[in-house]
Amino acid sequence: MKNKWLIILLVASFFKGLIWLFFTPIFQIPDEPSHFAYVQFLAEENRRPHPRREVVTSQELFSVSQIVNFNWKIEHPVWQGYPKNWLGKIKSINPEAKKEFIANPYLTSLKRPGLYYSAAAQIYRLLANQSFLWQFFSVRFFSLICQLITIWLVYLISIKLTKKSWLSLVAAAGVSFHPGFSFILNGVSYEALGVLAATLFIYLAVNKGKIIWLLLTALVGILIKPDLIFLWLLLPFCLPKKPRIIIIGSLVLSFIGFIWLNPVINQVVRGQYSWLDRYLYVVPLKDYADYANQLIQLLSNGQIFYKTIEYVQIFIRVHYHQIFAWYWGVFGWLEKTMPIGVYPGLKILTLLSFFGLIQVWPKAKWLVLAVLIQAGVVIANDFLVFSQTGQLYGIQGRYFYPAIAAQMILFVWGLSRWVKPGYLVAGAVGLNLIGLFSLYQYFGWVWGS
């Protein structure tokens, strides 16, 4: 197979991405409005906002949300349809409104690392004199570009591991045409850049990249999203024995350091050391310190066994029925799934893939480890929240997308024993069309109003 097929896939992925990008109404991807508010503030004010004491929602953004019937309280159903002439109303907003910032008690995305927002702000600034719609969709377009690079890297990772160009093309198509991936990673959020960073790390790992590049990529990961700590936990399995021991020792010392830092960080939050407060979330130290402290409390009070049993029971009752469907695609603010008959078929294919992987287990085991560690971080986060509050934080399917490269390569690799590659590509495209039709059923075509 020549590279022309990869180019065809990337071109098809680009146009597919544009379709999903414009079929999805404004603010109808989870957390999108709060992420865009952060990007807009950074671009307009040329500085990071204070994580707790800053007003970052522009008058323009509030006006747009009122026009498109978006309620910042997030009361379901979030989608309320668009009024007539919504385009004209948005275009008539005073351009100066984007520079006026007003209070918004429902904005919660400020306590996050700022690397994605800084990058997205640069895209926003390229269209500084344009209307809201141009700037908003330009930031969505940045997410689409991240998608395309991710798809390309998936192909390269699969080529390295499987030595089969056709299987690698199918794996890349599996990522590209994944309905949930197509929906979530087109939004204004750090998801697309985070998935790209994680995929780059996996690419470097399977190609035995230099330690310095692995370290830098893992660092970039946690500067995008705290959950990408899984890259640091995966790092020791990418290294020779001596560096591995050093990294494991460093991770243990970091865990101890986070416990020691927790009281200091809490003092900063309460107002002491105010000069540090603005920079507290540049690196997600508070997140990691909180989790380390919660784990030590569980271990010290002897409750971890009982909490684990209780959590597993609730997990099976609640999460088990949601995660699989949500992983493959839930649209809007968790309000629209694909037709219910799609999921039994996907479960059968997943089971077939599992049995198919047995034959290639020695080559596939590192990818399996990457999938398990990433999933473990997601579940551990949910468990720690549950252990403190008695309530589930909630696990959405999109939380597993940082490892989608490993997931899809394994999925396709296992299925390749039973299903011809042409059928797999056709199935991926068909599944994407089902997802797109489900999206259209829910939102309709809004651009004609």
KAWOZI-V496618 format. One record per helix or strand of 2 or more residues. SS is the DSSP state (H for helix, E for strand). FROM is the first residue (numbers start at 1). TO is the last residue. If there is no record, write none. Layout:
SS:FROM:TO
SS:FROM:TO
//
This chain:
H:3:23
H:32:45
E:57:58
H:59:67
H:86:91
H:95:99
E:101:102
H:115:126
H:132:162
H:165:176
H:179:184
H:191:206
H:211:224
H:226:238
H:241:269
H:274:277
H:285:300
H:304:321
H:323:328
E:330:331
E:336:337
H:341:389
H:397:415
H:421:443
//
